[in-house]
Amino acid sequence: IRRLIHFDPAEDLAMPLNTQNKRRSITEIERRWILTLAETHHAGLWVRMMLYCGLRPGEIIALQWRDIDFKKKLVKITKAKESGKNDIKEPKTEAGNRNVPIPDILLADLKLKKGDPFQPVFTQLTNDRPHTEASFYCAWGNFIREMNIANGAKVYRNQIKISVVAPDLSPYCLRHTFCTDLEAAGVPINVAKYLMGHSDISVTANIYTHTTDKVIAAAAEKMNSAANGDGANIGATSNEDKETTA
């Protein structure tokens, strides 16, 4: 600005393109595989919580028993582990603070595991300590491995040689699926935005545009119901008109 350097040495440099990992919803086959393994795997409970409540990995790691309201059937998200660090902080945006309903099918299993208020809900298998980012993804890696083996992957010398699990299946796919499940259930997008903890509704809308066959079928059913209802009214009016005409 003061012209101490007459020319900007970075003027002709181009910023590299940012490649963002694509996230998707899980398929029905993947859902079946995941839920079957989750019944017995040590990471199964938090895997199901990501699927049924849409929590982020950092929110799963930071969750304590005091954050679960068993009477109101809610999980209160007020903090998260910062990515790349071990610090537990408040969510990056105010939208991250939210209360998410817990389905009964998940609530029952949480009650069986319930601990002291300030204890972490999910801990490492070997030492019962709070998860780190590394241990969290290590547990996910083991979950994927066991799912591979359970569903016919080719194994040689204890190594997966031919995988049957898609390589892009990540924990965020579970969160993504939670959002598309909200859409399939007819939850308004502004409510989905709150439950997902999005600060910008356009982020939620990008997921909502991934229309599934179930959503289309549900829309068709609603349209048919509306049409049949209108048709019945029109039919009644037409009969009256016919009687009047007669």
C-alpha positions as CSV (number, residue, x, y, z in Angstrom):
1,I,0.0,0.0,0.0
2,R,2.9,2.4,0.8
3,R,4.7,1.4,-2.4
4,L,7.8,0.3,-0.6
5,I,7.5,-2.7,-3.0
6,H,6.6,-1.3,-6.4
7,F,5.1,-4.5,-7.7
8,D,3.2,-7.2,-6.0
9,P,5.3,-10.4,-6.4
10,A,2.2,-12.6,-6.0
11,E,0.2,-10.8,-8.7
12,D,0.4,-13.5,-11.3
13,L,0.0,-16.4,-8.9
14,A,-3.2,-18.4,-9.2
15,M,-4.9,-20.1,-6.2
16,P,-5.1,-23.8,-6.6
17,L,-8.5,-25.3,-7.1
18,N,-10.0,-26.5,-3.8
19,T,-11.2,-30.1,-4.1
20,Q,-14.0,-30.8,-1.7
21,N,-14.8,-34.4,-0.7
22,K,-18.2,-35.5,-2.1
23,R,-20.6,-36.7,0.5
24,R,-23.5,-38.8,-0.2
25,S,-26.4,-40.7,1.4
26,I,-25.9,-44.4,2.1
27,T,-27.7,-46.9,-0.1
28,E,-30.4,-49.2,1.3
29,I,-28.0,-52.2,1.1
30,E,-25.4,-50.1,3.0
31,R,-28.0,-49.2,5.6
32,R,-28.8,-52.8,6.1
33,W,-25.2,-53.8,6.4
34,I,-24.4,-51.0,8.8
35,L,-27.4,-51.5,11.1
36,T,-26.7,-55.3,11.3
37,L,-23.1,-54.9,12.3
38,A,-23.9,-52.0,14.6
39,E,-25.8,-54.5,16.9
40,T,-22.5,-56.2,17.9
41,H,-19.6,-53.9,17.0
42,H,-18.0,-51.8,19.7
43,A,-18.5,-48.6,17.6
44,G,-22.1,-49.5,16.7
45,L,-23.8,-47.2,19.1
46,W,-22.1,-44.0,17.9
47,V,-22.5,-45.2,14.3
48,R,-26.2,-45.4,14.9
49,M,-26.3,-42.1,16.6
50,M,-24.7,-40.4,13.6
51,L,-27.3,-42.0,11.4
52,Y,-30.3,-41.3,13.6
53,C,-29.3,-37.9,15.0
54,G,-27.0,-36.5,12.3
55,L,-24.2,-35.5,14.7
56,R,-20.7,-34.5,13.4
57,P,-17.7,-36.7,14.4
58,G,-16.4,-33.8,16.6
59,E,-19.8,-33.6,18.3
60,I,-19.8,-37.4,18.9
61,I,-16.4,-37.2,20.5
62,A,-17.4,-34.3,22.8
63,L,-20.7,-35.8,23.9
64,Q,-21.2,-36.3,27.7
65,W,-24.0,-38.1,29.5
66,R,-25.3,-34.8,30.8
67,D,-26.0,-33.8,27.2
68,I,-28.6,-36.5,26.9
69,D,-32.0,-35.7,28.2
70,F,-33.7,-39.1,28.6
71,K,-37.0,-37.6,29.8
72,K,-37.4,-35.3,26.8
73,K,-35.7,-37.8,24.4
74,L,-33.2,-35.1,23.2
75,V,-29.5,-34.8,22.7
76,K,-28.2,-31.3,23.4
77,I,-25.3,-30.2,21.2
78,T,-23.3,-27.5,22.9
79,K,-19.7,-28.3,22.1
80,A,-17.5,-30.2,19.7
81,K,-13.9,-31.3,19.4
82,E,-11.9,-29.0,17.1
83,S,-10.7,-30.7,14.0
84,G,-7.0,-31.5,14.0
85,K,-6.8,-30.7,17.7
86,N,-7.8,-32.2,21.0
87,D,-9.6,-29.1,22.3
88,I,-13.3,-29.3,23.1
89,K,-14.9,-26.0,22.3
90,E,-18.3,-24.5,21.6
91,P,-19.6,-25.0,18.0
92,K,-18.0,-22.7,15.4
93,T,-21.4,-21.0,14.8
94,E,-24.4,-20.4,16.9
95,A,-26.4,-22.8,14.6
96,G,-24.3,-25.6,16.0
97,N,-26.1,-25.3,19.3
98,R,-29.2,-27.4,19.0
99,N,-31.4,-30.1,20.5
100,V,-32.0,-33.2,18.4
101,P,-34.7,-35.8,19.0
102,I,-33.4,-39.3,19.8
103,P,-35.5,-42.1,18.3
104,D,-36.9,-44.7,20.8
105,I,-34.9,-47.5,19.1
106,L,-31.7,-45.7,20.0
107,L,-32.8,-44.3,23.3
108,A,-33.2,-47.7,24.8
109,D,-29.6,-48.7,24.1
110,L,-28.3,-45.4,25.4
111,K,-30.1,-46.1,28.7
112,L,-28.4,-49.4,29.1
113,K,-25.0,-47.7,28.7
114,K,-25.7,-44.6,30.8
115,G,-22.8,-43.3,32.9
116,D,-22.1,-40.4,35.2
117,P,-23.1,-36.9,33.9
118,F,-19.5,-35.7,33.1
119,Q,-18.3,-38.9,31.6
120,P,-18.0,-39.2,27.8
121,V,-20.8,-41.2,26.1
122,F,-18.4,-42.9,23.7
123,T,-15.0,-44.1,24.7
124,Q,-12.0,-46.0,23.2
125,L,-12.3,-49.7,23.4
126,T,-8.9,-50.5,24.8
127,N,-8.6,-47.9,27.6
128,D,-12.1,-46.5,28.1
129,R,-10.7,-42.9,27.6
130,P,-12.5,-40.2,25.6
131,H,-12.0,-40.6,21.8
132,T,-9.4,-38.6,20.0
133,E,-9.8,-37.9,16.3
134,A,-7.3,-40.7,15.5
135,S,-9.1,-43.3,17.7
136,F,-12.5,-42.3,16.3
137,Y,-11.4,-42.9,12.7
138,C,-9.5,-46.0,13.7
139,A,-12.8,-47.4,15.1
140,W,-14.5,-46.4,11.9
141,G,-11.8,-48.2,9.9
142,N,-12.4,-51.4,12.0
143,F,-16.1,-51.1,11.5
144,I,-15.7,-50.9,7.7
145,R,-13.3,-53.9,7.8
146,E,-15.7,-56.0,9.8
147,M,-18.6,-55.0,7.5
148,N,-16.4,-56.0,4.5
149,I,-15.7,-59.5,6.0
150,A,-19.3,-60.0,7.1
151,N,-20.5,-59.4,3.5
152,G,-18.1,-61.5,1.5
153,A,-15.0,-59.4,0.9
154,K,-12.0,-61.4,-0.4
155,V,-9.5,-61.8,2.5
156,Y,-5.9,-63.0,2.1
157,R,-3.5,-63.3,5.1
158,N,-5.8,-61.1,7.2
159,Q,-5.9,-58.4,4.5
160,I,-8.9,-57.2,2.5
161,K,-8.0,-57.9,-1.1
162,I,-11.3,-57.3,-2.8
163,S,-13.6,-54.9,-0.9
164,V,-17.4,-55.0,-1.1
165,V,-17.8,-51.7,0.7
166,A,-17.7,-48.6,-1.4
167,P,-14.4,-46.7,-0.9
168,D,-16.2,-43.4,-0.3
169,L,-18.3,-44.6,2.6
170,S,-17.3,-42.3,5.5
171,P,-18.9,-41.2,8.8
172,Y,-20.2,-38.1,7.1
173,C,-22.3,-40.3,4.8
174,L,-24.3,-41.2,7.9
175,R,-24.9,-37.5,8.8
176,H,-25.8,-36.8,5.1
177,T,-28.3,-39.7,5.2
178,F,-29.9,-38.2,8.4
179,C,-30.7,-35.1,6.3
180,T,-32.1,-37.0,3.4
181,D,-34.2,-39.1,5.8
182,L,-35.6,-35.8,7.2
183,E,-36.6,-34.9,3.6
184,A,-38.2,-38.3,3.0
185,A,-40.1,-37.9,6.3
186,G,-41.5,-34.6,5.1
187,V,-39.7,-32.5,7.6
188,P,-39.6,-28.8,6.4
189,I,-36.2,-27.6,5.2
190,N,-36.0,-24.9,7.9
191,V,-36.4,-27.5,10.6
192,A,-33.9,-29.7,8.9
193,K,-31.5,-26.8,8.8
194,Y,-31.8,-26.4,12.6
195,L,-31.4,-30.2,13.3
196,M,-28.4,-30.4,11.1
197,G,-26.8,-27.4,12.8
198,H,-26.3,-25.5,9.5
199,S,-25.8,-21.8,9.6
200,D,-26.8,-21.4,6.0
201,I,-29.9,-23.0,4.6
202,S,-28.3,-23.3,1.2
203,V,-26.1,-26.0,2.7
204,T,-29.2,-27.9,3.7
205,A,-30.8,-27.3,0.4
206,N,-27.8,-28.8,-1.4
207,I,-28.5,-32.1,0.4
208,Y,-32.3,-31.8,-0.1
209,T,-31.8,-31.6,-3.8
210,H,-30.4,-35.2,-3.7
211,T,-33.9,-36.5,-4.3
212,T,-34.4,-40.2,-3.7
213,D,-36.9,-42.6,-5.2
214,K,-38.7,-42.7,-1.9
215,V,-39.2,-39.0,-1.9
216,I,-40.5,-39.1,-5.4
217,A,-42.9,-41.9,-4.5
218,A,-44.1,-40.1,-1.4
219,A,-44.7,-36.9,-3.5
220,A,-46.6,-39.0,-6.0
221,E,-48.7,-40.5,-3.3
222,K,-49.5,-37.1,-1.8
223,M,-50.4,-35.7,-5.3
224,N,-52.7,-38.7,-5.9
225,S,-54.4,-38.2,-2.6
226,A,-54.9,-34.5,-3.3
227,A,-56.2,-35.3,-6.8
228,N,-58.5,-38.0,-5.5
229,G,-59.9,-35.7,-2.9
230,D,-60.5,-33.0,-5.3
231,G,-62.0,-35.5,-7.7
232,A,-64.4,-36.7,-5.1
233,N,-65.6,-33.2,-4.5
234,I,-65.9,-32.5,-8.1
235,G,-67.7,-35.7,-8.6
236,A,-70.2,-34.8,-5.8
237,T,-70.8,-31.4,-7.4
238,S,-71.3,-32.9,-10.8
239,N,-73.9,-35.3,-9.4
240,E,-75.8,-32.5,-7.8
241,D,-75.7,-30.6,-11.1
242,K,-77.0,-33.6,-12.9
243,E,-79.9,-34.0,-10.4
244,T,-80.6,-30.3,-10.8
245,T,-80.5,-30.5,-14.6
246,A,-82.7,-33.6,-14.5
